[in-house]
Protein backbone atom coordinates (compact mmCIF):
# COMPACT_ATOMS: atom_id res chain seq x y z
CA UNK A 1 0.00 0.00 0.00
CA UNK A 2 1.22 3.56 -0.68
CA UNK A 3 2.45 5.64 2.22
CA UNK A 4 -0.28 7.89 3.68
CA UNK A 5 0.11 11.57 2.92
CA UNK A 6 0.98 14.05 5.67
CA UNK A 7 -1.82 16.02 7.29
CA UNK A 8 -2.95 18.99 5.17
CA UNK A 9 -1.33 22.35 5.86
CA UNK A 10 -3.37 25.54 5.50
CA UNK A 11 -1.93 28.58 3.72
CA UNK A 12 -3.31 32.02 4.48
CA UNK A 13 -1.96 34.97 2.52
CA UNK A 14 -2.86 38.64 2.53
CA UNK A 15 -1.68 42.15 3.18
CA UNK A 16 -2.99 42.08 6.77
CA UNK A 17 -3.10 45.89 6.83
CA UNK A 18 -3.71 45.48 9.75
CA UNK A 19 -4.41 41.92 10.87
CA UNK A 20 -7.68 41.67 12.81
CA UNK A 21 -10.07 39.23 14.47
CA UNK A 22 -11.79 38.40 11.17
CA UNK A 23 -8.49 37.05 9.82
CA UNK A 24 -7.79 35.13 13.00
CA UNK A 25 -11.25 33.62 13.14
CA UNK A 26 -11.08 32.45 9.51
CA UNK A 27 -7.77 30.69 10.14
CA UNK A 28 -9.03 29.17 13.39
CA UNK A 29 -12.27 27.83 11.93
CA UNK A 30 -10.53 26.52 8.82
CA UNK A 31 -8.01 24.71 10.99
CA UNK A 32 -10.77 22.91 12.86
CA UNK A 33 -13.31 22.26 10.14
CA UNK A 34 -10.76 21.16 7.53
CA UNK A 35 -8.72 19.15 10.05
CA UNK A 36 -5.49 20.95 9.18
CA UNK A 37 -2.13 20.26 10.78
CA UNK A 38 -1.75 24.02 11.10
CA UNK A 39 -1.95 27.28 9.19
CA UNK A 40 1.03 29.07 7.65
CA UNK A 41 0.43 32.81 7.44
CA UNK A 42 1.96 34.49 4.39
CA UNK A 43 2.00 38.30 4.72
CA UNK A 44 2.57 39.90 1.32
CA UNK A 45 5.54 42.20 0.92
CA UNK A 46 4.39 44.10 -2.16
CA UNK A 47 0.89 42.83 -3.04
CA UNK A 48 0.36 42.47 -6.77
CA UNK A 49 -3.44 42.94 -6.78
CA UNK A 50 -3.84 46.20 -4.86
CA UNK A 51 -2.11 49.47 -4.13
CA UNK A 52 0.80 49.86 -1.77
CA UNK A 53 -0.30 49.16 1.83
CA UNK A 54 -0.32 52.13 4.16
CA UNK A 55 2.37 50.74 6.49
CA UNK A 56 5.70 49.09 5.74
CA UNK A 57 5.89 45.34 5.10
CA UNK A 58 8.07 44.77 8.19
CA UNK A 59 5.44 46.45 10.38
CA UNK A 60 2.62 44.35 8.97
CA UNK A 61 4.76 41.26 9.53
CA UNK A 62 5.37 42.28 13.15
CA UNK A 63 1.63 42.70 13.71
CA UNK A 64 0.85 39.25 12.29
CA UNK A 65 3.49 37.73 14.55
CA UNK A 66 1.95 39.45 17.57
CA UNK A 67 -1.58 38.39 16.61
CA UNK A 68 -0.72 34.72 16.07
CA UNK A 69 1.81 34.21 18.86
CA UNK A 70 -0.65 32.54 21.22
CA UNK A 71 -1.74 29.78 18.81
CA UNK A 72 0.64 26.83 18.43
CA UNK A 73 -1.03 25.82 15.15
CA UNK A 74 -0.19 29.15 13.48
CA UNK A 75 3.22 29.75 11.89
CA UNK A 76 4.26 33.01 10.20
CA UNK A 77 6.27 32.83 6.96
CA UNK A 78 8.31 36.00 6.41
CA UNK A 79 9.70 35.11 2.98
CA UNK A 80 7.37 37.32 0.91
CA UNK A 81 8.16 40.36 3.05
CA UNK A 82 11.89 39.65 2.99
CA UNK A 83 11.90 39.16 -0.79
CA UNK A 84 11.20 42.87 -1.41
CA UNK A 85 9.44 41.97 -4.67
CA UNK A 86 5.79 41.80 -5.78
CA UNK A 87 3.96 38.86 -4.19
CA UNK A 88 2.25 36.51 -6.66
CA UNK A 89 0.46 33.41 -5.44
CA UNK A 90 1.82 30.87 -7.91
CA UNK A 91 5.52 31.65 -7.33
CA UNK A 92 4.83 31.56 -3.59
CA UNK A 93 3.19 28.15 -3.93
CA UNK A 94 6.10 26.92 -6.05
CA UNK A 95 8.50 28.02 -3.33
CA UNK A 96 6.50 26.17 -0.70
CA UNK A 97 6.39 23.05 -2.86
CA UNK A 98 10.20 23.09 -3.09
CA UNK A 99 10.40 23.50 0.67
CA UNK A 100 7.70 21.06 1.78
CA UNK A 101 7.85 18.44 -0.97
CA UNK A 102 5.52 17.19 -3.66
CA UNK A 103 3.46 14.96 -1.36
CA UNK A 104 2.48 17.53 1.28
CA UNK A 105 -1.21 18.41 0.92
CA UNK A 106 -1.54 22.19 0.86
CA UNK A 107 -4.81 24.08 1.31
CA UNK A 108 -5.04 27.72 0.24
CA UNK A 109 -7.60 29.54 2.38
CA UNK A 110 -9.73 32.11 0.54
CA UNK A 111 -12.82 34.13 1.27
CA UNK A 112 -15.67 33.83 -1.19
CA UNK A 113 -14.96 37.26 -2.74
CA UNK A 114 -11.28 36.46 -3.28
CA UNK A 115 -12.18 33.12 -4.84
CA UNK A 116 -14.64 34.80 -7.23
CA UNK A 117 -11.75 36.92 -8.50
CA UNK A 118 -9.36 34.02 -9.00
CA UNK A 119 -9.38 34.25 -12.80
CA UNK A 120 -7.72 37.68 -12.57
CA UNK A 121 -4.68 36.17 -10.83
CA UNK A 122 -1.35 35.64 -12.59
CA UNK A 123 -1.25 32.03 -13.93
CA UNK A 124 -4.43 31.23 -12.02
CA UNK A 125 -4.96 27.76 -13.46
CA UNK A 126 -1.55 26.69 -12.14
CA UNK A 127 -2.88 27.18 -8.60
CA UNK A 128 -4.75 23.87 -8.84
CA UNK A 129 -1.55 21.99 -9.67
CA UNK A 130 0.07 23.26 -6.47
CA UNK A 131 -2.62 23.36 -3.79
CA UNK A 132 -6.17 22.60 -2.82
CA UNK A 133 -8.44 25.60 -2.26
CA UNK A 134 -10.78 26.03 0.69
CA UNK A 135 -13.37 28.78 0.30
CA UNK A 136 -15.08 30.28 3.35
CA UNK A 137 -18.63 31.56 3.05
CA UNK A 138 -21.41 32.93 5.22
CA UNK A 139 -23.62 30.32 6.91
CA UNK A 140 -26.60 29.66 4.65
CA UNK A 141 -24.96 31.29 1.63
CA UNK A 142 -22.82 28.59 -0.03
CA UNK A 143 -20.51 29.24 -2.95
CA UNK A 144 -22.43 28.66 -6.20
CA UNK A 145 -21.36 28.50 -9.82
CA UNK A 146 -23.92 31.17 -10.76
CA UNK A 147 -21.88 33.83 -8.95
CA UNK A 148 -18.60 32.94 -10.67
CA UNK A 149 -16.98 33.60 -14.05
CA UNK A 150 -17.74 30.70 -16.40
CA UNK A 151 -14.16 29.39 -16.44
CA UNK A 152 -14.03 29.30 -12.64
CA UNK A 153 -17.52 27.82 -12.40
CA UNK A 154 -16.32 24.94 -14.57
CA UNK A 155 -13.36 24.37 -12.26
CA UNK A 156 -15.65 24.40 -9.23
CA UNK A 157 -17.94 21.81 -10.82
CA UNK A 158 -15.02 19.55 -11.72
CA UNK A 159 -13.02 19.90 -8.52
CA UNK A 160 -15.57 20.19 -5.68
CA UNK A 161 -14.92 17.67 -2.95
CA UNK A 162 -15.39 17.01 0.75
CA UNK A 163 -12.84 17.48 3.51
CA UNK A 164 -11.59 13.90 3.24
CA UNK A 165 -10.30 14.65 -0.26
CA UNK A 166 -7.74 17.05 1.20
CA UNK A 167 -5.91 14.02 2.57
CA UNK A 168 -6.15 11.94 -0.58
CA UNK A 169 -3.97 14.10 -2.85
CA UNK A 170 -1.48 16.97 -2.47
CA UNK A 171 -3.51 19.44 -4.56
CA UNK A 172 -6.33 19.99 -7.03
CA UNK A 173 -9.60 19.95 -5.08
CA UNK A 174 -11.96 22.73 -3.97
CA UNK A 175 -13.80 22.54 -0.65
CA UNK A 176 -16.06 25.10 0.99
CA UNK A 177 -16.82 25.78 4.63
CA UNK A 178 -19.15 28.08 6.51
CA UNK A 179 -17.55 30.38 9.06
CA UNK A 180 -18.76 32.72 11.75
CA UNK A 181 -19.20 36.13 10.17
CA UNK A 182 -17.46 39.04 11.83
CA UNK A 183 -18.25 42.38 10.19
CA UNK A 184 -14.67 43.59 10.51
CA UNK A 185 -12.54 44.95 7.69
CA UNK A 186 -9.00 46.30 7.56
CA UNK A 187 -10.28 49.25 5.51
CA UNK A 188 -12.75 50.21 8.22
CA UNK A 189 -10.08 49.84 10.91
CA UNK A 190 -7.71 52.13 9.00
CA UNK A 191 -10.45 54.72 8.53
CA UNK A 192 -11.34 54.62 12.22
CA UNK A 193 -7.72 55.05 13.24
CA UNK A 194 -7.20 57.98 10.88
CA UNK A 195 -10.32 59.62 12.33
CA UNK A 196 -9.16 59.04 15.89
CA UNK A 197 -11.98 56.60 16.66
CA UNK A 198 -11.73 53.47 18.79
CA UNK A 199 -10.83 50.11 17.22
CA UNK A 200 -10.66 48.19 20.48
CA UNK A 201 -12.18 44.69 20.25
CA UNK A 202 -11.75 44.68 16.45
CA UNK A 203 -8.18 43.42 16.63
CA UNK A 204 -5.92 41.94 19.32
CA UNK A 205 -4.71 44.23 22.09
CA UNK A 206 -1.05 43.51 21.25
CA UNK A 207 -1.65 44.67 17.68
CA UNK A 208 -3.46 47.81 18.86
CA UNK A 209 -0.60 48.57 21.24
CA UNK A 210 1.87 48.17 18.36
CA UNK A 211 -0.16 50.52 16.16
CA UNK A 212 -0.29 53.16 18.87
CA UNK A 213 3.38 52.80 19.83
CA UNK A 214 4.52 53.20 16.22
CA UNK A 215 1.93 55.89 15.34
CA UNK A 216 0.56 53.87 12.41
CA UNK A 217 -2.51 54.71 10.30
CA UNK A 218 -2.51 58.40 11.06
CA UNK A 219 -3.25 61.24 8.66
CA UNK A 220 0.02 62.97 9.46
Secondary structure as the mmCIF struct_conf table of DSSP 4:
data_model
#
loop_
_struct_conf.conf_type_id
_struct_conf.id
_struct_conf.beg_label_comp_id
_struct_conf.beg_label_asym_id
_struct_conf.beg_label_seq_id
_struct_conf.end_label_comp_id
_struct_conf.end_label_asym_id
_struct_conf.end_label_seq_id
HELX_LH_PP_P HELX_LH_PP_P1 UNK A 2 UNK A 8
STRN STRN1 UNK A 9 UNK A 14
TURN_TY1_P TURN_TY1_P1 UNK A 17 UNK A 18
HELX_RH_AL_P HELX_RH_AL_P1 UNK A 21 UNK A 33
TURN_TY1_P TURN_TY1_P2 UNK A 34 UNK A 35
BEND BEND1 UNK A 37 UNK A 37
STRN STRN2 UNK A 38 UNK A 43
BEND BEND2 UNK A 45 UNK A 45
STRN STRN3 UNK A 46 UNK A 47
BEND BEND3 UNK A 48 UNK A 50
HELX_LH_PP_P HELX_LH_PP_P2 UNK A 51 UNK A 53
BEND BEND4 UNK A 54 UNK A 55
HELX_RH_AL_P HELX_RH_AL_P2 UNK A 57 UNK A 68
TURN_TY1_P TURN_TY1_P3 UNK A 69 UNK A 70
TURN_TY1_P TURN_TY1_P4 UNK A 72 UNK A 73
STRN STRN4 UNK A 74 UNK A 76
HELX_RH_AL_P HELX_RH_AL_P3 UNK A 79 UNK A 83
TURN_TY1_P TURN_TY1_P5 UNK A 84 UNK A 84
BEND BEND5 UNK A 85 UNK A 85
STRN STRN5 UNK A 86 UNK A 87
HELX_RH_AL_P HELX_RH_AL_P4 UNK A 89 UNK A 100
TURN_TY1_P TURN_TY1_P6 UNK A 102 UNK A 103
BEND BEND6 UNK A 104 UNK A 104
STRN STRN6 UNK A 106 UNK A 111
HELX_RH_AL_P HELX_RH_AL_P5 UNK A 112 UNK A 116
TURN_TY1_P TURN_TY1_P7 UNK A 117 UNK A 117
HELX_RH_3T_P HELX_RH_3T_P1 UNK A 118 UNK A 120
BEND BEND7 UNK A 121 UNK A 121
TURN_TY1_P TURN_TY1_P8 UNK A 122 UNK A 123
HELX_RH_3T_P HELX_RH_3T_P2 UNK A 124 UNK A 126
HELX_RH_AL_P HELX_RH_AL_P6 UNK A 127 UNK A 130
STRN STRN7 UNK A 132 UNK A 138
TURN_TY1_P TURN_TY1_P9 UNK A 139 UNK A 140
HELX_RH_3T_P HELX_RH_3T_P3 UNK A 145 UNK A 147
BEND BEND8 UNK A 148 UNK A 148
HELX_RH_AL_P HELX_RH_AL_P7 UNK A 150 UNK A 159
STRN STRN8 UNK A 160 UNK A 160
HELX_RH_3T_P HELX_RH_3T_P4 UNK A 163 UNK A 167
TURN_TY1_P TURN_TY1_P10 UNK A 168 UNK A 168
BEND BEND9 UNK A 169 UNK A 171
STRN STRN9 UNK A 174 UNK A 179
HELX_RH_AL_P HELX_RH_AL_P8 UNK A 186 UNK A 194
TURN_TY1_P TURN_TY1_P11 UNK A 195 UNK A 196
STRN STRN10 UNK A 200 UNK A 200
TURN_TY1_P TURN_TY1_P12 UNK A 201 UNK A 202
STRN STRN11 UNK A 203 UNK A 203
HELX_RH_AL_P HELX_RH_AL_P9 UNK A 205 UNK A 213
TURN_TY1_P TURN_TY1_P13 UNK A 214 UNK A 215
BEND BEND10 UNK A 217 UNK A 217
#
